[in-house]
């Protein structure tokens, strides 16, 4: 993982995390926003500006890729690099959760 990717994605923003999580299967911006809303019980809402700015940046960084256009919607999917970054972030979150649970048990 190069220095730029590590600097930008470790630790990851909540927006980037949810986008990568949702792009384990092909999806488009609006579909991602709806899935994030559903996953979080409406607590995280991704605005169109945030969503499309993030998708553009993430595609440039090669953590996601354009798959195809379906009904005038650009479909994206996570790349191998994106999977590596997501896996690293999930491990970090699990470690944080474990630390909190241990601290609360004391």
C-alpha positions in Angstrom: 0.0 0.0 0.0 1.6 3.3 -1.0 2.0 6.3 1.3 -0.8 8.3 -0.3 -3.4 5.6 0.2 -2.2 5.0 3.7 -2.3 8.7 4.5 -5.8 9.2 3.1 -7.5 5.9 4.1 -5.8 4.9 7.4 -7.8 5.6 9.5 -10.7 5.9 7.2 -13.6 8.4 7.1 -17.0 7.1 7.9 -18.1 8.0 4.3 -15.2 6.1 2.7 -15.9 3.1 5.0 -19.5 2.8 4.1 -18.8 3.3 0.4 -16.3 0.5 0.3 -18.5 -1.7 2.5 -21.4 -1.2 0.1 -19.2 -1.7 -3.1 -18.3 -5.3 -2.3 -21.0 -5.9 -4.9 -21.5 -3.4 -7.8 -23.7 -0.4 -7.0 -24.3 3.2 -8.0 -24.3 6.4 -5.9 -28.0 6.5 -5.1 -28.0 2.8 -4.3 -25.0 3.2 -1.9 -26.7 6.1 -0.1 -29.9 4.0 0.3 -27.9 1.0 1.6 -26.0 3.1 4.1 -29.2 4.7 5.3 -30.7 1.2 5.8 -27.5 -0.3 7.4 -27.4 2.6 10.0 -31.1 2.9 10.7 -31.1 6.3 9.1 -28.3 7.7 11.4 -25.8 8.1 8.5 -27.1 10.0 5.4 -24.8 10.6 2.5 -25.6 13.7 0.5 -25.2 13.6 -3.3 -22.3 16.1 -3.1 -20.5 14.0 -0.5 -21.3 10.8 -2.3 -20.2 11.8 -5.9 -17.2 13.7 -4.7 -16.1 10.7 -2.7 -16.7 8.2 -5.6 -14.7 10.4 -7.9 -11.8 10.6 -5.5 -11.9 6.9 -4.6 -11.9 6.0 -8.3 -8.9 8.2 -8.9 -7.1 6.5 -5.9 -8.0 3.1 -7.4 -9.8 1.8 -4.4 -13.0 1.5 -6.5 -13.5 1.1 -10.2 -16.2 2.0 -12.7 -17.9 -1.3 -13.8 -20.6 -0.3 -16.3 -23.4 2.1 -16.9 -26.9 0.7 -16.3 -30.0 2.9 -17.0 -27.7 6.1 -17.0 -26.3 5.1 -13.6 -22.6 4.5 -13.1 -22.0 1.2 -11.4 -18.8 0.9 -9.2 -17.1 -2.0 -7.4 -14.3 -2.2 -4.9 -10.9 -3.1 -6.2 -8.3 -5.4 -4.6 -6.6 -2.4 -3.1 -9.9 -1.2 -1.8 -10.5 -4.6 -0.2 -7.1 -4.4 1.5 -7.9 -1.0 2.8 -11.4 -2.0 4.0 -10.0 -5.2 5.7 -7.4 -3.1 7.5 -10.1 -0.6 8.7 -12.4 -3.4 9.9 -9.4 -4.8 11.9 -8.8 -1.4 13.4 -12.5 -1.0 14.3 -12.6 -4.5 15.9 -9.5 -3.6 18.0 -11.1 -0.4 19.1 -14.3 -2.2 20.1 -12.4 -4.9 22.0 -10.4 -2.2 23.9 -13.6 -0.4 24.9 -15.3 -3.7 26.0 -12.2 -4.6 28.1 -12.1 -1.1 29.6 -15.8 -1.1 30.5 -15.5 -4.6 32.1 -12.9 -3.2 34.7 
